[in-house]
Structures are given as structure tokens and as C-alpha cells.
Amino acid sequence: MLGQGPDTDYRAALAENRWHDGAAALAAAVREKPGDAGLARAYVRTLLLLGDGEGAAAAIDRMLEVQPDLSRSPEWIVFAAEADMLREQERAALASLEGIAGADAARVRALALAQLGRHDEADAELDAALEQFPADVRLNSDKALRLTADGNFAAAGALVDRALKSDASSLDAGLAKARLDEAMGNLGAAQGRLEKLGQTYPDSKTVTLARGRVLLAAGKIDDATSIVKSLREAGIDTPELTLLEAKVAARKGKWEDVRSVMQAREREMRDVPEAQLLYATALQELGLATMAEAILERVVDRYPEYHAARAQLAEFLLATGQKEKARSIIAPLRELAELPPPARELIVRVDAG
């Protein structure tokens, strides 16, 4: 029950995953006990969960002023790297993590590498870490997300199952499972899981964003629009939200808005393959076919195992009469054990010419 002092307040709030209340109570507790590393640790973790990179970095700096030795602590180095990631400072995160071992360090390092477009290195980092920490929930979940994006649903499902077996209530594992369901077209299952996660983690903007994405995929455009608006009003400004905003505009047929949204965040969105595919679609719809084809080819070249890019490029080539080139582009998809129905239908159409 709240109201019994900062220490009781934050423990009660965090037990219910009310991160905003927990952060407020912890801020008060840290002011009362500025040298308490345990309180500072809980405060930083909560700010990171809220996606507040600036707040987390400031809290870390204040703690290091009181206890400078913590600057050599792997745990606090990882905290600082996570704060850097939230502030889109991937190179700083990588530099600080150099030589730091452990599952959390590997996870953040892989995320930074992926954000920089170094996807092979990110996968290698996760694979090596999973060899060492096979039961780590967040490592399994992050790798599952990458496999899902590549269309490797069976392998992703195995890792999600392993993560959920380790922690059935895990936010990361639940999000990975919902993403897998979404990718496989099981939108009802994805929505149901996200609704439950939203009840368990009421302050998670990541869950809210995922709900918006699935609602849009289910054709609930107004609901998705409301979620985008609420997240923007809450001060959220991430590449993931930008992509959802652009997707909503696309579903409304507002292709000029899609192009504007993408161009406003060009640096960040350039390394998000899904965003590049949407950008190419907008350009094609606006009559800029040559630019659209160039973007699709660049994405396929840079991410050869990103099957959605191959499929979209093949669709484009087929529509523009480049049948032989379409067959060449689509060839690697024939070797996949699992393909979503649209990809199988595309192969049939490409073969039919």
C-alpha cells in the first residue's frame, strides 16, 4: 500500500510494474539517501524500462560522483550503454562495452550492432552469448525477434518457447511471442497476448506500440491512429513509432505523408529494412519507380536474408515486366522450409510469368 514512505512506495509500485510511480518514489528515496547504490540501481533500471535514456544517464552520473568506483563495475557500464542506446548513441555504447563480458553486455552490444546495420555481427554476438547463457530470457527473446524478421519462424518459436519456459511472465519473451504470432498471421493470438501484457505491464510503451502495430495489421486503423497519437503526446520519438506512424498513413493512402515521415528521420530509418520497404512503396505510389527500385535493390543487397525485401522487389519487377530478373530475385525463397501464404502465391505468379 502506498503512502508509507519512499522505500515502501517504490517496492509496492515495482511489484505491480507501475514504473512511473516506482520512478517517482525512487527519485524521492535517492534524494534522501544519495549514496545508496541499491536504491540508485533500482532507479536506473526503472528509468531504462520507461525508455528514459536522458534520465537514466543523469542518475548514473550522479551516482558515479558519489561512488566513482562504480564506473568500473560491469553492471553500471551496461546501464550506461543502455542509456546510450535509448539516446541513439550506438557507437558510444559499443565503445563502453568493449571487453565487458556477460549476457546483458552481449545483448546490448548486439542491439547496438544491429542499429548500426551490422547485422551479421549482431547475430554472431547473440549466437555466441546463447552458447554461454542458453537459458537467458532476454537473449533468447532478442534472437527470436531477429529470426522472426528473417522469416525463420520454426527457430524463432523454439527460442520463444525456451524463454517462456524460463520465465512465463517475462515482458521480453511475451513481446517476442506476440511478434512471432503477428508475423505468422495469427493476429488474434498476438492481440490477446498483448492485451494480457498490457495488464501486467501497464506502463510499457513497447507493449502499447506493439498493440498499435497488430491493430493496424488487423485493419483497425482508427485504433492504431489513436495509439500513435497517445505515444506522440507522451513524448515518445523512436524509429519504431515513426514506422508505425508511416504505416498508418500508408493504410490511409497518404503516400506523401509516408514519404515526409520517412525523410524526417532519414538517418535512423535508413538502417530499418522494414521502413525502407515502406518508403519504396510510397515512392512507387508517387510515380517515382526508378527510386523505388533502387531502394529495394539496396535493401536486398544489404540484407540478403531479409525475405520480405526479396518478395517486394520481385513483386515490383513482375509488375514492370522484368520477369527473368524477378525469378532470379525470388530463387532463394524457394529453398525455405517455411513460407507465409503471400510468398508462396508470389512464387506461383512469378513462375506463371
C-alpha positions in Angstrom: 0.0 0.0 0.0 1.4 3.4 -1.0 1.8 6.3 1.4 4.2 4.7 3.9 7.4 6.4 2.7 9.5 6.3 -0.4 11.0 2.9 0.3 7.6 1.2 0.7 6.2 3.2 -2.2 8.7 2.1 -4.8 8.7 -1.5 -3.7 4.9 -1.7 -4.0 4.8 0.1 -7.3 7.5 -2.0 -8.9 5.9 -5.2 -7.7 2.9 -4.2 -9.8 5.1 -3.0 -12.7 3.8 0.6 -12.2 7.1 2.1 -13.4 6.1 5.7 -13.4 5.0 5.5 -9.7 8.1 3.5 -8.9 10.4 6.0 -10.6 8.8 8.9 -8.7 9.1 7.1 -5.4 12.7 6.1 -6.1 13.6 9.6 -7.0 12.5 10.7 -3.6 14.3 7.8 -1.9 17.5 8.6 -3.8 17.3 12.2 -2.7 17.1 11.0 0.9 19.9 8.5 0.5 22.2 9.7 -2.4 24.9 7.2 -1.6 22.7 4.1 -1.5 23.8 2.1 -4.6 20.9 -0.3 -4.2 18.3 2.5 -4.5 20.3 4.1 -7.3 20.4 0.7 -9.2 16.7 0.3 -8.9 16.1 3.8 -10.0 18.3 3.5 -13.1 16.7 0.2 -14.0 13.2 1.7 -13.8 14.1 4.7 -15.9 15.6 2.3 -18.5 12.3 0.3 -18.5 10.5 3.6 -19.1 12.8 4.3 -22.1 14.1 7.5 -20.4 17.7 7.4 -21.6 18.4 11.0 -20.5 17.0 10.5 -17.0 19.0 7.2 -16.7 22.2 8.8 -17.8 21.8 11.7 -15.4 21.1 9.3 -12.5 24.1 7.2 -13.4 26.3 10.3 -13.5 25.1 11.4 -10.0 25.8 8.0 -8.6 29.3 7.9 -10.0 30.0 11.3 -8.4 29.2 9.7 -5.0 30.8 6.3 -5.7 33.4 6.7 -8.5 34.5 3.0 -8.2 31.2 2.0 -9.8 32.5 3.4 -13.1 34.5 0.1 -13.3 31.5 -2.1 -12.5 30.3 -4.2 -15.5 26.7 -3.8 -14.3 26.9 0.0 -14.3 28.8 0.1 -17.6 25.9 -1.9 -19.1 23.4 0.5 -17.6 25.3 3.4 -19.2 25.4 1.6 -22.5 21.6 1.0 -22.4 21.1 4.7 -21.7 23.3 5.5 -24.7 21.2 3.2 -26.9 18.0 5.0 -25.8 19.6 8.3 -26.8 20.6 6.8 -30.2 24.3 6.8 -29.3 25.1 3.3 -30.6 28.8 3.9 -31.1 29.3 5.2 -27.6 27.5 2.2 -26.3 29.8 -0.2 -28.2 32.9 1.7 -27.1 31.9 1.5 -23.4 31.1 -2.2 -23.7 34.4 -3.2 -25.2 35.9 -6.0 -23.1 32.8 -6.4 -20.9 31.5 -9.9 -20.6 28.1 -11.3 -19.6 24.7 -11.8 -21.0 23.4 -8.3 -20.6 26.6 -6.8 -22.2 26.2 -9.1 -25.1 22.6 -8.3 -25.6 23.1 -4.5 -25.6 26.2 -4.9 -27.8 24.1 -6.9 -30.3 21.4 -4.3 -30.3 23.9 -1.6 -31.0 25.4 -3.5 -33.8 22.0 -4.1 -35.4 21.1 -0.4 -35.0 24.3 0.4 -36.9 23.3 -2.0 -39.7 26.0 -4.5 -38.8 23.5 -7.4 -38.7 25.9 -10.3 -39.3 28.0 -9.1 -36.3 24.8 -8.7 -34.2 23.7 -12.3 -35.0 27.2 -13.6 -34.2 27.2 -11.8 -30.9 23.8 -13.2 -29.9 24.8 -16.7 -31.0 28.0 -16.7 -29.0 26.2 -15.4 -25.9 23.5 -18.0 -26.2 26.1 -20.7 -26.3 27.3 -19.4 -23.0 24.0 -18.4 -21.5 21.4 -20.7 -23.1 18.6 -20.0 -20.6 18.9 -16.2 -20.6 15.4 -14.9 -21.3 16.3 -11.7 -22.9 19.0 -13.2 -25.2 16.6 -15.9 -26.4 13.9 -13.2 -26.9 16.1 -10.9 -28.9 17.4 -13.6 -31.1 13.8 -14.8 -31.7 12.9 -11.4 -32.8 15.7 -11.4 -35.4 14.8 -14.8 -36.6 11.2 -13.8 -36.9 12.2 -10.8 -39.0 14.1 -13.2 -41.3 11.1 -15.4 -41.7 12.7 -18.3 -39.8 9.6 -19.0 -37.7 10.4 -22.5 -36.5 13.8 -21.5 -35.0 12.2 -18.3 -33.5 9.4 -20.4 -32.0 11.9 -22.7 -30.3 13.7 -19.8 -28.7 10.5 -18.1 -27.6 9.3 -21.4 -26.0 12.7 -21.7 -24.2 12.4 -18.1 -22.9 8.8 -18.6 -21.7 9.8 -21.8 -20.0 12.4 -19.9 -18.1 10.0 -17.1 -17.2 6.4 -17.3 -18.3 5.7 -13.7 -17.2 8.7 -12.2 -19.0 7.9 -9.0 -20.9 10.6 -9.7 -23.4 9.5 -13.2 -24.1 5.9 -12.2 -24.3 6.6 -9.5 -26.8 8.7 -11.9 -28.9 5.9 -14.4 -28.9 3.4 -11.7 -30.0 5.7 -10.6 -32.7 6.0 -14.2 -34.0 2.2 -14.7 -33.9 1.8 -11.4 -35.8 4.4 -12.4 -38.5 2.7 -15.8 -39.0 -0.7 -14.1 -39.4 -2.1 -15.2 -36.0 -3.4 -11.7 -35.2 -6.0 -12.8 -32.7 -3.3 -14.6 -30.7 -1.0 -11.7 -30.9 -3.7 -9.3 -29.8 -4.7 -11.5 -26.9 -1.1 -11.8 -25.6 -0.5 -8.1 -25.9 -3.7 -7.3 -24.0 -2.5 -9.5 -21.2 1.0 -8.0 -21.2 -0.6 -4.5 -21.1 -2.5 -5.5 -17.9 0.7 -6.9 -16.4 3.0 -4.1 -17.6 0.7 -1.0 -17.7 3.5 1.5 -18.2 5.3 -0.3 -21.0 5.2 1.9 -24.1 6.7 -1.1 -26.0 3.6 -3.1 -25.4 1.4 -0.1 -26.4 3.4 0.2 -29.6 3.1 -3.5 -30.4 -0.6 -3.3 -29.8 -0.8 -0.4 -32.3 1.1 -2.4 -34.9 -1.1 -5.5 -34.5 -4.3 -3.4 -34.5 -3.2 -1.9 -37.8 -2.5 -5.3 -39.3 -6.0 -6.3 -38.2 -7.5 -3.4 -40.1 -8.3 -1.3 -37.1 -6.9 1.9 -38.5 -8.6 4.3 -36.1 -7.4 2.4 -33.0 -3.9 2.3 -34.4 -4.1 6.1 -35.1 -5.2 6.7 -31.5 -2.2 4.8 -30.2 0.2 6.7 -32.4 -1.3 10.0 -31.1 -1.1 8.9 -27.5 2.5 7.9 -27.8 3.5 11.1 -29.5 1.7 13.1 -26.8 3.6 11.1 -24.2 6.9 12.4 -25.8 7.8 9.1 -27.5 10.1 9.6 -30.5 11.6 6.3 -31.6 12.2 4.7 -35.1 9.6 2.1 -34.2 6.9 4.7 -33.6 8.0 6.5 -36.7 7.5 3.3 -38.7 4.1 2.7 -37.2 3.1 6.3 -37.9 4.2 5.8 -41.6 2.3 2.5 -41.8 -0.9 4.2 -40.6 -0.5 6.9 -43.2 0.0 4.2 -45.8 -3.1 2.4 -44.9 -5.0 5.7 -45.3 -3.4 6.1 -48.8 -1.5 9.2 -47.7 1.7 8.4 -49.6 3.1 11.9 -49.5 2.8 11.7 -45.7 4.6 8.4 -45.7 7.5 10.0 -47.6 7.6 13.0 -45.3 7.6 10.9 -42.2 10.5 8.8 -43.6 12.5 11.7 -44.8 12.2 13.5 -41.4 14.0 10.6 -39.7 16.1 9.5 -42.7 19.3 8.7 -40.8 17.6 6.4 -38.2 15.2 4.8 -40.7 17.9 4.0 -43.3 19.0 1.1 -41.2 15.5 -0.2 -40.6 14.8 -2.6 -43.5 11.0 -2.7 -43.0 10.9 1.1 -43.1 12.9 1.1 -46.3 10.4 -1.2 -47.9 7.5 1.1 -46.9 9.5 4.1 -48.2 10.0 2.3 -51.6 6.2 1.6 -51.7 5.5 5.3 -51.2 7.9 6.3 -53.9 6.3 3.8 -56.3 2.8 5.1 -55.5 4.0 8.6 -56.1 5.3 7.7 -59.5 9.0 7.5 -58.6 9.5 3.9 -59.8 13.2 4.3 -60.5 14.0 5.5 -57.0 11.8 2.8 -55.5 13.6 0.0 -57.4 17.0 1.4 -56.3 15.9 1.3 -52.7 14.6 -2.2 -52.9 17.8 -3.4 -54.6 19.9 -1.8 -51.9 17.9 -3.5 -49.2 18.2 -6.9 -50.8 21.9 -6.4 -51.3 22.5 -5.2 -47.7 20.1 -7.8 -46.1 20.2 -10.8 -48.4 18.3 -13.0 -45.9 15.6 -10.4 -45.3 12.9 -12.3 -47.3 10.3 -9.6 -47.3 12.6 -7.4 -49.3 13.1 -10.1 -51.9 9.4 -10.6 -52.2 8.6 -6.9 -52.6 11.4 -6.5 -55.2 10.1 -9.5 -57.1 6.6 -8.0 -57.0 7.9 -4.8 -58.4 9.9 -6.5 -61.1 7.0 -8.6 -62.1 4.7 -5.6 -62.3 7.2 -3.8 -64.5 7.6 -6.7 -66.9 11.1 -7.8 -65.6 10.1 -11.4 -65.4 13.5 -13.1 -65.6 15.0 -10.7 -63.0 12.0 -11.4 -60.7 12.7 -15.2 -61.0 16.4 -14.6 -60.0 15.5 -12.5 -57.0 12.9 -14.9 -55.8 15.1 -18.0 -56.1 16.4 -18.1 -52.5 12.9 -18.1 -51.2 12.2 -21.5 -52.9 14.7 -23.1 -50.5 12.9 -22.1 -47.3 11.1 -24.7 -45.4 8.5 -22.2 -44.2 6.9 -19.5 -46.2 3.9 -17.4 -45.4 1.0 -17.8 -47.9 1.6 -14.5 -49.8 5.2 -15.6 -50.5 4.0 -18.9 -51.9 1.4 -17.2 -54.0 4.1 -14.8 -55.3 6.3 -17.7 -56.4 3.4 -19.2 -58.3 2.8 -15.9 -60.1 6.4 -15.4 -60.9 6.6 -18.9 -62.4 3.4 -18.2 -64.4 5.1 -15.1 -65.8 
